[in-house]
Each structure stands twice: as structure tokens, then as C-alpha cells.
Amino acid sequence: MVGAIASGTFITALDQTVVVTALPAVMADLKIPIFRLETVIWIVTAYLLGYTVAMPLLGRLADVYGYRLLYHVSLGVFMVGTTLVALSGQWDWLNGVMDPLHQIVAARVIQAIGGGGTVPISLAIAAALVSPQQRGLALGVVAGAAEAGSMLGPAYGGAVIEFWGWRAIFWLNIPQAALIGAALLFLSERRIEGSRMDYRGAMALTAALALLSLAVAHEGLFRLSSATPWWLLAGCLLSVGALIALHRRTAQPLLASALFRAGAFLTANISQLLVGVSLIIAMATTVIMANTVMDVPQRPVDSFTAALWLLRMTATIPICAVLGGFLLRWVDARWIALPGLILIAVGMFRLSGWPIEISEPRLTGDMVVAGVGFGLVIAPLMHRAIAAAPDGYRAVSASMIVVARMLGMTLGMAALSAWGVNEMLTIFAETPSPFTTPGLDAAARTRAYAEYQQTLQMASLDLFHDFYRAAGIIALLAAIPAALMRPSRQERVGNSGDGDAN
């Protein structure tokens, strides 16, 4: 049963990134001009935003109304959304009301709401199906499936497009989701009697997460070039204030007070957020650096080779997520998370020393070390956060630990973009171009241009090294809350029993 749950998590996580390789094909098919590229990116961003915002709401609904029911509802919404994505631009009557690009973005939001709901519910079901001693392994399997989906998405999308076209990516979701839903029809229902849904609190939290996600994704936040992200952050703070006020007047609030009194829950979420920042910096830097400045013996690095470099790290993550969950049966979560964070830092510092021409075995070794670290931390952080939740709040607790990771990735991407653009502009400004140097003959200008390219290449490499160092330092900072992540009372009570703590 855990395998079926993990499969559902895999296909919904796959759609976070599967569309990345489909964007050129989508633009060509829907006749979207290149000057609308900034809007096209919302095909990706809309899914991430809907995915993040939906998790706490649907997680709490599952705690109240039952895990099996809400899992099937989430799968149903996901199937509706994926069908609408596949049909985008094919209804003439709708094209006159909404252009195809806006159709696909709206459909992606619907798809993401369903997909986002499956993640915390899957984690809560996995935790409820097994004994406390086996819970870490079950969480590792489900979390590893989610990681595998998001990491393998671009490669899967590229393969499907090669044979069937971009719409097939979404049509294939339908039979897969239907089979998983059928397999879970026989799952016994689990819910806490007497639980109630805090709808006003849900509205406030949804608004806060939406505004926060939009703010940290806005390029002007770190460049200080626009007031928009600051207005969004102000709206987020107002929504948080409303959530706190409603929380004090609600008998069963959306987020239980016990969660915020649990040191294990808070420290796990802080560490998870920092891991998300480090992960996205590592992934983005590897791809960009490989495609722009790196060489391998006898040939330059192309896009496919760069993807294979990154795959050395990302393919290791889900494997080690399962390993981290397996080890939880005998080892305290802190003593798995801390070595994982140290391995991340070691991997990042090793990457920050790469020369222009990198070769084996160092290339694979350094990437795998980082991947092992990123994989090992997943299950311990999730286990500790979920175990700290009181009865009736497991799914919403699982949603918050996933939201922390995704917010960290969004924040890291925005910071990296702002930092990188500013530093690259400085590099170009401080490197005199041979095209503006007077008095050079053709041979001298050729030599000067070669020196100019080499200077830019080395300066850019130094900048990418700084990115990796920042990711390593952030991983070490994440070790501070991880070290304080002591077992909660609920976890100690659960571990002392012989069966399911639910």
C-alpha cells in the first residue's frame, strides 16, 4: 500500500518540472511569440505556487474528513487539471474569451491544487499505516518518490515529447492517476473523530502563503528595483496577523498551538527551509556553470552533458532518502540529519574548487557526495516534524514541512538570480572589451579578444564558486536547528508502544 501511495506522489511531483522541457514545444504549438517568454514561465511558476498553497489546506481537510477521501478528491482535481492542460488552445469558443497561454496557466493551477494535496496526505497515510519503528522508512519511501518525481521530470518530459508531443505528457497522467486511485479504494479510512475545519484560518493561511510565494519569487525583492514584492510581503504580514487573531478565537485552529510549542517541529522546518535554499543554488549553479564556462577534455560541455552532470546528484537523492528513513529505525533523527548536512557542505565546498576542465572521478564523486547529503536529511526532518504533531494534525504538519522546503527553493532562486545578475554586470563593467580599444590591428585584436574571453570565463567561474560556497555555508547553518531537533513528547510516547500511535 505504501508503494501505491508513493506512486501517486511520484506522478504529481513529476509535474512540478516535467513541463520545463516542454516549453519550446508549447510555445510553437500555441503560437506564443518569444517576447512573451516572461509570461510563459508562469506555466512552471503557477504549478509551484498552487502546489505550495494547497498543501496546508488539503492536509488539514484530510485530518478532519479522512485521508482516503481527501486523497481521492486531490487525485480527481489533479486529473481534471491535467485534462484541461492537455486540451488548452483546442476549444475555439474559449479562445475568444481567454487566450491559450492563460488557459494553460489556469489549468496548471487547478492541476497543482490536486497534486499539492496528495503530498501531505501521502505522508500522513504512510505514517499511519506502519508502526512507529517503521515510520521513518515509510516516510523515506514516499519522500524519495516525491524527490524522484521532481528531479526526473525534465528527462521524462523530453522523452515523451520526442515520441508523442507535449500534450501526451498530460494525457499519460490520467490512466496512471486512475490506477493509483483504484488501488487505494481498499485503504481503510482514517480520521480523528470530533475534528473540525477552521475555514477562516484556512483563508488567512492561503493568502499568506500565496503572497509570500509571489514576493520571494519576484526579482525585485533582492535587487531593490521594485516596490511590488514589499507590498506583497506587507500583505503577507497582514494575513499572518489575521491568522493569529483567528487562531486565538478558534477551538480547533488550522495550525495547532502545540505545533508551535514543539521545538522539534520548529527546528525541523527551519532546517528544511535552509536545505531548500542550498539545494536550488546547487542545482541552478551546476546547470548554468556547465553550459557557460566549463570544459571537459577534448570537447566543450553541451546541454545534455550538463544534465547528466546534475543527474549524478539528483539521482542519488531519492535513493538516500529511503536509506535515511531506513536508518531511523535504529538512529535518532538528529544523527542522520547532521551527517547529511555536513556531506552537503563538503560536496558544495568541493564543487567550489572545480577547475575549468573537470574530469572523472572527481566530477562524479563530488556530485554524489552532495546528493547523498541532500537525500539523507529528507526523512529525519519530515519524521521529526510529523512526530511532533498532536493527533488530528499529522497531514497539516506534513504539509508545512514540504512548504518550508519549497519556500526555501523559491527564496534561493530569487536570491541567486539577483546576486548573479548584479555580479555579472560588475564583471562585464570591469573587463575592458577589445572592441572598444583603439589602435589595434587585426592580429592584436584577435589576441586581445581571446584574452578577453579567458578573463570573462575565469571571472565567471570564480562567481559560480562563490555560489557553491554560499550553498555550503547555508547547509552548515541548517545544522544548528537540526542539532536542536530533540524528540517531542508525542514521539517518545509513540516509540514506547508496540503498534500504531494513531
Secondary structure, 3 states (H helix, E strand, C coil): CHHHHHHHHHHHHHHHHCCCCCHHHHHHHCCCCHHHHHHHCHHHHHHHHHHHHHHHHHHHHHHHHCHHHHHHHHHHHHHHHHHHHHHCCCCHHHHCCCCHHHHHHHHHHHHHHHHHHHHHHHHHHHHHHCCHHHHHHHHHHHHHHHHHHHHHHHHHHHHHHHHHCHHHHHHCHHHHHHHHHHHHHHCCCCCCCCCCCCHHHHHHHHHHHHHHHHHHHCCHHHHCCCCHHHHHHHHHHHHHHHHHHHHHCCCCCCCCHHHHHCHHHHHHHHHHHHHHHHHHHHHHHHHHHHHHCCEECCEECCHHHHHHHHHHHHCHHHHHHHHHHHHCCCCCCHHHHHHHHHHHHHHHHHHCCCCCECCCCHHHHHHHHHHHHHHHCHHHHHHHHHHCCCCCCHHHHHHHHHHHHHHHHHHHHHHHHHHHHHHHHHHHHHCCCHHHCCCCCHHHHHHHHHHHHHHHHHHHHHHHHHHHHHHHHHHHHHHHHHHCCCCCHHHHHHHHCCCCCC
